[in-house]
Amino acid sequence: MKLNIDLSEENGGPEGPPSIPDKYYPSLHISGKEELDIPKEGLMTVRYKKVSSSESRNEKSGPRYSCTIEVYKIVSAESDEAESPTKRNSESEDALDKLMDEKKKSYK
């Protein structure tokens, strides 16, 4: 099942200070013994289990929904940023150039 759920929520309105963004997003905090080597921003696929959910109602703000998910595994993560080029490996190019030079010399 392919989902495209925008989890953003609107901030209270124009009465707040300008430093507060118009939208905010829920966050997922992961802690452990090893550093996660994942892109700063991008698309991530995870294996998870929804373990609880609830609904509450408030006369002022209306209904609120929450759920708790256990994230079992990060299956993949792709960066949105263009990857910076790493050190260029030109061994193949150099070998082909050498062969071409030798070929040219043999025709002279």
Secondary structure as GFF3:
##gff-version 3
##sequence-region A 1 108
A	DSSP	beta_strand	9	10	.	.	.	ID=ss1
A	DSSP	beta_strand	23	24	.	.	.	ID=ss2
A	DSSP	beta_strand	42	58	.	.	.	ID=ss3
A	DSSP	beta_strand	62	79	.	.	.	ID=ss4
A	DSSP	alpha_helix	91	107	.	.	.	ID=ss5
###
